[in-house]
């Protein structure tokens, strides 16, 4: 079963339904690298990168080259279902706020 790795310290603006539906916390945590970089690491890495958010939204929906290691993120259908551009935007906004 998928579990919420950091339910106890969920971010206030977390789009919880999307996060659950796409199982983000199965691989990511807010602050501890686990199967994937933590959302803090991701936010730090891209904070000063122009257009990073749109690149990440696109990647979240369509996939792309791995930026952290050899393992790329699975595409939305493998994570739980299709992801709209609007929902990808909400998720990346939330990741970048961490
Ligand atoms: C099955 C495991 C898994 C799930 C589920 C998952 N991720 Fe990831 N994610 C990864 C891995 C592995 C990476 C590192 C990929 C790379 O090197 O670019 C990653 C990278 C990322 C990145 C950085 C991409 C980059 O180009 O630097 C973001 C942002 C991200 N994930 C957000 C999310 C969000 C939001 C969700 C839920 C919608 C999610 N992830 C669900 C495994 C996962």
Backbone and ligand atoms as CSV (ligand in chain L), in Angstrom:
chain,resi,resn,atom,element,x,y,z
A,1,UNK,N,N,0.832,-1.211,0.000
A,1,UNK,CA,C,0.000,0.000,0.000
A,1,UNK,C,C,0.863,1.256,0.000
A,2,UNK,N,N,0.347,2.285,-0.617
A,2,UNK,CA,C,1.012,3.577,-0.576
A,2,UNK,C,C,0.710,4.260,0.756
A,3,UNK,N,N,1.700,4.843,1.347
A,3,UNK,CA,C,1.456,5.549,2.602
A,3,UNK,C,C,1.959,6.978,2.499
A,4,UNK,N,N,1.480,7.787,3.333
A,4,UNK,CA,C,1.838,9.187,3.377
A,4,UNK,C,C,3.060,9.311,4.266
A,5,UNK,N,N,4.244,9.496,3.680
A,5,UNK,CA,C,5.475,9.454,4.451
A,5,UNK,C,C,5.557,10.563,5.492
A,6,UNK,N,N,4.974,11.730,5.184
A,6,UNK,CA,C,5.126,12.832,6.118
A,6,UNK,C,C,3.783,13.463,6.479
A,7,UNK,N,N,2.778,12.652,6.632
A,7,UNK,CA,C,1.441,13.166,6.932
A,7,UNK,C,C,1.461,14.112,8.129
A,8,UNK,N,N,2.305,13.817,9.106
A,8,UNK,CA,C,2.325,14.599,10.331
A,8,UNK,C,C,2.782,16.034,10.095
A,9,UNK,N,N,3.653,16.242,9.083
A,9,UNK,CA,C,4.089,17.619,8.887
A,9,UNK,C,C,3.764,18.100,7.469
A,10,UNK,N,N,2.532,17.834,7.083
A,10,UNK,CA,C,2.055,18.232,5.761
A,10,UNK,C,C,2.116,19.755,5.618
A,11,UNK,N,N,2.520,20.178,4.451
A,11,UNK,CA,C,2.589,21.607,4.191
A,11,UNK,C,C,1.173,22.193,4.144
A,12,UNK,N,N,0.983,23.391,4.695
A,12,UNK,CA,C,-0.355,23.974,4.748
A,12,UNK,C,C,-1.035,24.085,3.387
A,13,UNK,N,N,-0.265,24.367,2.321
A,13,UNK,CA,C,-0.910,24.529,1.018
A,13,UNK,C,C,-0.865,23.266,0.174
A,14,UNK,N,N,-0.647,22.162,0.827
A,14,UNK,CA,C,-0.542,20.915,0.076
A,14,UNK,C,C,-1.861,20.589,-0.641
A,15,UNK,N,N,-1.792,20.362,-1.965
A,15,UNK,CA,C,-2.995,19.904,-2.676
A,15,UNK,C,C,-3.184,18.411,-2.415
A,16,UNK,N,N,-3.658,18.107,-1.221
A,16,UNK,CA,C,-3.620,16.739,-0.706
A,16,UNK,C,C,-4.245,15.698,-1.632
A,17,UNK,N,N,-5.375,16.048,-2.237
A,17,UNK,CA,C,-6.043,15.067,-3.101
A,17,UNK,C,C,-5.159,14.637,-4.266
A,18,UNK,N,N,-4.508,15.632,-4.874
A,18,UNK,CA,C,-3.618,15.340,-5.999
A,18,UNK,C,C,-2.400,14.559,-5.538
A,19,UNK,N,N,-1.874,14.967,-4.419
A,19,UNK,CA,C,-0.673,14.325,-3.888
A,19,UNK,C,C,-0.964,12.850,-3.605
A,20,UNK,N,N,-2.147,12.601,-3.046
A,20,UNK,CA,C,-2.536,11.219,-2.761
A,20,UNK,C,C,-2.795,10.445,-4.045
A,21,UNK,N,N,-3.527,11.072,-4.939
A,21,UNK,CA,C,-3.916,10.394,-6.175
A,21,UNK,C,C,-2.684,10.020,-6.995
A,22,UNK,N,N,-1.644,10.889,-6.971
A,22,UNK,CA,C,-0.439,10.645,-7.762
A,22,UNK,C,C,0.674,9.995,-6.935
A,23,UNK,N,N,0.387,9.703,-5.694
A,23,UNK,CA,C,1.327,8.993,-4.822
A,23,UNK,C,C,2.688,9.664,-4.702
A,24,UNK,N,N,2.707,10.996,-4.729
A,24,UNK,CA,C,3.985,11.721,-4.631
A,24,UNK,C,C,4.792,11.271,-3.414
A,25,UNK,N,N,4.103,11.069,-2.267
A,25,UNK,CA,C,4.814,10.783,-1.032
A,25,UNK,C,C,5.243,9.314,-0.922
A,26,UNK,N,N,4.908,8.539,-1.942
A,26,UNK,CA,C,5.422,7.179,-1.969
A,26,UNK,C,C,6.928,7.214,-2.215
A,27,UNK,N,N,7.394,8.155,-3.003
A,27,UNK,CA,C,8.815,8.244,-3.347
A,27,UNK,C,C,9.507,9.468,-2.763
A,28,UNK,N,N,8.752,10.542,-2.546
A,28,UNK,CA,C,9.342,11.785,-2.046
A,28,UNK,C,C,8.936,12.010,-0.597
A,29,UNK,N,N,9.775,12.750,0.148
A,29,UNK,CA,C,9.318,13.323,1.409
A,29,UNK,C,C,9.618,14.810,1.317
A,30,UNK,N,N,9.133,15.545,2.279
A,30,UNK,CA,C,9.360,16.973,2.252
A,30,UNK,C,C,10.840,17.301,2.455
A,31,UNK,N,N,11.492,16.617,3.413
A,31,UNK,CA,C,12.851,17.044,3.746
A,31,UNK,C,C,13.902,15.950,3.841
A,32,UNK,N,N,13.557,14.704,3.578
A,32,UNK,CA,C,14.573,13.655,3.646
A,32,UNK,C,C,14.629,12.886,2.327
A,33,UNK,N,N,15.796,12.952,1.646
A,33,UNK,CA,C,15.933,12.185,0.406
A,33,UNK,C,C,15.711,10.702,0.686
A,34,UNK,N,N,14.913,10.069,-0.147
A,34,UNK,CA,C,14.531,8.688,0.104
A,34,UNK,C,C,14.682,7.981,-1.232
A,35,UNK,N,N,13.626,7.568,-1.889
A,35,UNK,CA,C,13.736,6.990,-3.223
A,35,UNK,C,C,13.978,8.086,-4.259
A,36,UNK,N,N,13.750,9.297,-3.859
A,36,UNK,CA,C,13.820,10.426,-4.776
A,36,UNK,C,C,14.302,11.641,-3.989
A,37,UNK,N,N,14.765,12.688,-4.693
A,37,UNK,CA,C,15.170,13.905,-3.961
A,37,UNK,C,C,13.997,14.444,-3.139
A,38,UNK,N,N,14.309,15.060,-1.997
A,38,UNK,CA,C,13.247,15.638,-1.170
A,38,UNK,C,C,12.726,16.905,-1.840
A,39,UNK,N,N,11.519,17.317,-1.477
A,39,UNK,CA,C,10.946,18.514,-2.078
A,39,UNK,C,C,11.739,19.760,-1.663
A,40,UNK,N,N,12.374,19.745,-0.498
A,40,UNK,CA,C,13.249,20.865,-0.131
A,40,UNK,C,C,14.429,20.967,-1.096
A,41,UNK,N,N,15.032,19.816,-1.386
A,41,UNK,CA,C,16.181,19.816,-2.299
A,41,UNK,C,C,15.778,20.340,-3.667
A,42,UNK,N,N,14.614,19.894,-4.125
A,42,UNK,CA,C,14.148,20.299,-5.448
A,42,UNK,C,C,13.893,21.812,-5.462
A,43,UNK,N,N,13.202,22.304,-4.422
A,43,UNK,CA,C,12.911,23.743,-4.361
A,43,UNK,C,C,14.211,24.546,-4.327
A,44,UNK,N,N,15.204,24.076,-3.544
A,44,UNK,CA,C,16.484,24.783,-3.457
A,44,UNK,C,C,17.192,24.814,-4.804
A,45,UNK,N,N,17.161,23.690,-5.472
A,45,UNK,CA,C,17.895,23.596,-6.725
A,45,UNK,C,C,17.332,24.529,-7.794
A,46,UNK,N,N,16.006,24.701,-7.791
A,46,UNK,CA,C,15.379,25.428,-8.895
A,46,UNK,C,C,14.928,26.834,-8.528
A,47,UNK,N,N,15.109,27.220,-7.255
A,47,UNK,CA,C,14.603,28.521,-6.800
A,47,UNK,C,C,15.031,29.672,-7.722
A,48,UNK,N,N,16.303,29.684,-8.123
A,48,UNK,CA,C,16.804,30.806,-8.913
A,48,UNK,C,C,16.940,30.486,-10.395
A,49,UNK,N,N,16.324,29.406,-10.826
A,49,UNK,CA,C,16.425,29.016,-12.227
A,49,UNK,C,C,15.225,29.565,-12.995
A,50,UNK,N,N,15.484,30.417,-14.007
A,50,UNK,CA,C,14.361,30.978,-14.762
A,50,UNK,C,C,13.574,29.870,-15.467
A,51,UNK,N,N,12.262,29.992,-15.467
A,51,UNK,CA,C,11.365,29.039,-16.140
A,51,UNK,C,C,11.414,27.624,-15.588
A,52,UNK,N,N,11.991,27.458,-14.412
A,52,UNK,CA,C,12.084,26.116,-13.856
A,52,UNK,C,C,10.692,25.518,-13.655
A,53,UNK,N,N,9.735,26.339,-13.189
A,53,UNK,CA,C,8.418,25.789,-12.879
A,53,UNK,C,C,7.761,25.193,-14.120
A,54,UNK,N,N,7.840,25.893,-15.251
A,54,UNK,CA,C,7.169,25.334,-16.429
A,54,UNK,C,C,7.892,24.095,-16.927
A,55,UNK,N,N,9.217,24.071,-16.796
A,55,UNK,CA,C,9.965,22.868,-17.165
A,55,UNK,C,C,9.505,21.695,-16.284
A,56,UNK,N,N,9.372,21.957,-14.977
A,56,UNK,CA,C,9.003,20.880,-14.051
A,56,UNK,C,C,7.559,20.430,-14.267
A,57,UNK,N,N,6.672,21.378,-14.558
A,57,UNK,CA,C,5.279,20.992,-14.828
A,57,UNK,C,C,5.207,20.087,-16.051
A,58,UNK,N,N,5.945,20.472,-17.081
A,58,UNK,CA,C,5.975,19.656,-18.293
A,58,UNK,C,C,6.528,18.269,-17.977
A,59,UNK,N,N,7.592,18.242,-17.204
A,59,UNK,CA,C,8.237,16.969,-16.883
A,59,UNK,C,C,7.307,16.075,-16.061
A,60,UNK,N,N,6.567,16.708,-15.166
A,60,UNK,CA,C,5.654,15.952,-14.307
A,60,UNK,C,C,4.576,15.268,-15.151
A,61,UNK,N,N,4.183,15.914,-16.249
A,61,UNK,CA,C,3.119,15.353,-17.093
A,61,UNK,C,C,3.656,14.451,-18.185
A,62,UNK,N,N,4.800,14.827,-18.788
A,62,UNK,CA,C,5.268,14.123,-19.993
A,62,UNK,C,C,6.563,13.357,-19.783
A,63,UNK,N,N,7.189,13.537,-18.633
A,63,UNK,CA,C,8.457,12.862,-18.395
A,63,UNK,C,C,9.608,13.617,-19.043
A,64,UNK,N,N,10.800,13.099,-18.891
A,64,UNK,CA,C,11.984,13.748,-19.453
A,64,UNK,C,C,13.225,13.145,-18.856
A,65,UNK,N,N,14.352,13.730,-19.247
A,65,UNK,CA,C,15.650,13.254,-18.800
A,65,UNK,C,C,15.764,13.357,-17.277
A,66,UNK,N,N,16.388,12.360,-16.651
A,66,UNK,CA,C,16.604,12.420,-15.201
A,66,UNK,C,C,17.599,13.523,-14.873
A,67,UNK,N,N,17.328,14.290,-13.825
A,67,UNK,CA,C,18.219,15.369,-13.406
A,67,UNK,C,C,18.983,15.054,-12.122
A,68,UNK,N,N,18.644,13.984,-11.459
A,68,UNK,CA,C,19.219,13.720,-10.130
A,68,UNK,C,C,20.027,12.435,-10.087
A,69,UNK,N,N,19.762,11.550,-10.987
A,69,UNK,CA,C,20.444,10.262,-10.952
A,69,UNK,C,C,20.039,9.498,-12.189
A,70,UNK,N,N,19.986,8.209,-12.085
A,70,UNK,CA,C,19.666,7.397,-13.252
A,70,UNK,C,C,18.181,7.102,-13.361
A,71,UNK,N,N,17.459,7.309,-12.250
A,71,UNK,CA,C,16.066,6.905,-12.237
A,71,UNK,C,C,15.166,8.079,-12.566
A,72,UNK,N,N,14.430,7.972,-13.644
A,72,UNK,CA,C,13.464,9.016,-13.974
A,72,UNK,C,C,12.174,8.751,-13.213
A,73,UNK,N,N,11.333,9.775,-13.124
A,73,UNK,CA,C,10.051,9.607,-12.444
A,73,UNK,C,C,9.077,8.889,-13.373
A,74,UNK,N,N,8.260,7.987,-12.823
A,74,UNK,CA,C,7.254,7.340,-13.675
A,74,UNK,C,C,6.250,8.370,-14.181
A,75,UNK,N,N,5.628,8.091,-15.312
A,75,UNK,CA,C,4.639,9.008,-15.893
A,75,UNK,C,C,3.315,8.920,-15.135
A,76,UNK,N,N,2.459,9.963,-15.281
A,76,UNK,CA,C,1.210,9.995,-14.513
A,76,UNK,C,C,0.385,8.705,-14.552
A,77,UNK,N,N,0.199,8.052,-15.717
A,77,UNK,CA,C,-0.637,6.833,-15.702
A,77,UNK,C,C,-0.106,5.764,-14.750
A,78,UNK,N,N,1.225,5.726,-14.582
A,78,UNK,CA,C,1.818,4.752,-13.654
A,78,UNK,C,C,1.771,5.251,-12.216
A,79,UNK,N,N,1.531,6.538,-12.045
A,79,UNK,CA,C,1.476,7.096,-10.699
A,79,UNK,C,C,0.063,7.127,-10.157
A,80,UNK,N,N,-0.945,6.937,-10.992
A,80,UNK,CA,C,-2.300,6.955,-10.458
A,80,UNK,C,C,-3.350,7.524,-11.383
A,81,UNK,N,N,-2.955,8.121,-12.511
A,81,UNK,CA,C,-3.951,8.625,-13.440
A,81,UNK,C,C,-3.451,9.848,-14.173
A,82,UNK,N,N,-4.214,10.275,-15.177
A,82,UNK,CA,C,-3.806,11.434,-15.971
A,82,UNK,C,C,-3.716,12.691,-15.116
A,83,UNK,N,N,-2.861,13.612,-15.528
A,83,UNK,CA,C,-2.627,14.829,-14.763
A,83,UNK,C,C,-2.806,16.019,-15.706
A,84,UNK,N,N,-3.733,16.913,-15.364
A,84,UNK,CA,C,-3.966,18.092,-16.213
A,84,UNK,C,C,-2.866,19.120,-15.990
A,85,UNK,N,N,-2.742,20.050,-16.941
A,85,UNK,CA,C,-1.746,21.116,-16.822
A,85,UNK,C,C,-1.999,21.930,-15.556
A,86,UNK,N,N,-3.264,22.169,-15.286
A,86,UNK,CA,C,-3.627,22.962,-14.110
A,86,UNK,C,C,-3.201,22.254,-12.817
A,87,UNK,N,N,-3.430,20.955,-12.769
A,87,UNK,CA,C,-3.043,20.195,-11.577
A,87,UNK,C,C,-1.527,20.108,-11.440
A,88,UNK,N,N,-0.836,19.964,-12.560
A,88,UNK,CA,C,0.629,19.934,-12.519
A,88,UNK,C,C,1.141,21.267,-11.975
A,89,UNK,N,N,0.483,22.346,-12.374
A,89,UNK,CA,C,0.870,23.678,-11.911
A,89,UNK,C,C,0.724,23.775,-10.389
A,90,UNK,N,N,-0.404,23.303,-9.882
A,90,UNK,CA,C,-0.639,23.327,-8.422
A,90,UNK,C,C,0.432,22.527,-7.694
A,91,UNK,N,N,0.747,21.360,-8.217
A,91,UNK,CA,C,1.725,20.498,-7.555
A,91,UNK,C,C,3.107,21.140,-7.543
A,92,UNK,N,N,3.512,21.723,-8.661
A,92,UNK,CA,C,4.849,22.321,-8.724
A,92,UNK,C,C,4.918,23.570,-7.846
A,93,UNK,N,N,3.838,24.343,-7.818
A,93,UNK,CA,C,3.792,25.503,-6.927
A,93,UNK,C,C,4.040,25.062,-5.481
A,94,UNK,N,N,3.383,23.968,-5.138
A,94,UNK,CA,C,3.513,23.435,-3.775
A,94,UNK,C,C,4.937,22.927,-3.516
A,95,UNK,N,N,5.500,22.173,-4.478
A,95,UNK,CA,C,6.875,21.670,-4.314
A,95,UNK,C,C,7.833,22.850,-4.143
A,96,UNK,N,N,7.681,23.877,-4.977
A,96,UNK,CA,C,8.612,25.003,-4.947
A,96,UNK,C,C,8.460,25.864,-3.691
A,97,UNK,N,N,7.370,25.683,-2.963
A,97,UNK,CA,C,7.181,26.454,-1.736
A,97,UNK,C,C,7.832,25.765,-0.527
A,98,UNK,N,N,8.457,24.609,-0.755
A,98,UNK,CA,C,8.986,23.848,0.393
A,98,UNK,C,C,10.464,24.147,0.665
L,1,LIG,C1,C,7.646,6.132,-8.154
L,1,LIG,C2,C,8.387,7.173,-7.466
L,1,LIG,C3,C,7.958,8.626,-7.646
L,1,LIG,C4,C,6.709,9.169,-7.530
L,1,LIG,C5,C,5.393,8.454,-7.244
L,1,LIG,C6,C,6.868,10.588,-7.717
L,1,LIG,N1,N,8.176,10.901,-7.950
L,1,LIG,FE1,FE,8.935,12.749,-8.299
L,1,LIG,N2,N,10.766,11.933,-8.654
L,1,LIG,C7,C,11.078,10.593,-8.523
L,1,LIG,C8,C,12.461,10.394,-8.904
L,1,LIG,C9,C,13.208,9.060,-8.910
L,1,LIG,C10,C,12.959,11.671,-9.237
L,1,LIG,C11,C,14.350,12.041,-9.749
L,1,LIG,C12,C,14.257,12.078,-11.252
L,1,LIG,C13,C,15.374,12.841,-11.878
L,1,LIG,O1,O,16.543,12.481,-11.684
L,1,LIG,O2,O,15.067,13.819,-12.572
L,1,LIG,C14,C,11.864,12.610,-9.072
L,1,LIG,C15,C,11.974,13.975,-9.352
L,1,LIG,C16,C,10.970,14.904,-9.133
L,1,LIG,C17,C,11.072,16.323,-9.375
L,1,LIG,C18,C,12.313,17.036,-9.907
L,1,LIG,C19,C,12.437,16.816,-11.410
L,1,LIG,C20,C,13.666,17.430,-11.988
L,1,LIG,O3,O,13.737,17.526,-13.229
L,1,LIG,O4,O,14.572,17.846,-11.252
L,1,LIG,C21,C,9.869,16.882,-9.042
L,1,LIG,C22,C,9.477,18.351,-9.130
L,1,LIG,C23,C,9.018,15.801,-8.594
L,1,LIG,N3,N,9.708,14.619,-8.668
L,1,LIG,C24,C,7.727,15.971,-8.156
L,1,LIG,C25,C,6.841,14.917,-7.914
L,1,LIG,C26,C,5.437,15.104,-7.619
L,1,LIG,C27,C,4.745,16.457,-7.472
L,1,LIG,C28,C,4.897,13.861,-7.519
L,1,LIG,C29,C,3.430,13.504,-7.352
L,1,LIG,C30,C,2.596,14.084,-8.419
L,1,LIG,C31,C,5.975,12.888,-7.714
L,1,LIG,N4,N,7.142,13.577,-7.946
L,1,LIG,C32,C,5.828,11.508,-7.653
L,1,LIG,C33,C,10.233,9.586,-8.116
L,1,LIG,C34,C,8.869,9.718,-7.926
